[in-house]
């Protein structure tokens, strides 16, 4: 089950991190503003529920898990590269550029 959860979290994280989703979130936000300004209570509640409940309470934790998994994978790769460099006698400073 853990493998499936990790796989799903990574897929959702990659999917949400696309420009298509940025456009969709922009449309959702614009609709919320429009419904609020026009006094459409039902529309405001629907859009508020989507953004307030689903996006913040469901999608955000999934994205955080996916990002943690991506970070772990990056650390594993970096450790493997360092081990190969050490084995080959290559000296290299692993510092982040600031």
C-alpha positions, 0 to 999 in steps of 0.5 A: 500500500505504501508503494501505491501511496508514494506512486500516487503522491508523485503523479499528483505532484507532477500533474499539479505542477504543470502550467495547465493546472496553473491556468485551472487554478487561475480560472477557479480564483477568477470565478470566485472573485466574479461570484463574490462581486456579483452577489452569486452566493451559490457560486461563491459557496461552490468555488469556496468549497473547492478552493477551501476544502479540496485544494487546501485540505486534500491536495496540499498534503498530497503535494507535500508528500510528493515533494518530500519523496522527490527530495529523498530521491535527490538526496539518494542520487547525490549520495551515490554520486559522492560515493562514486567520486570518493571511489575514483578519488575525485575531489569536489565541493558540493556546495549550493550556489547562493 
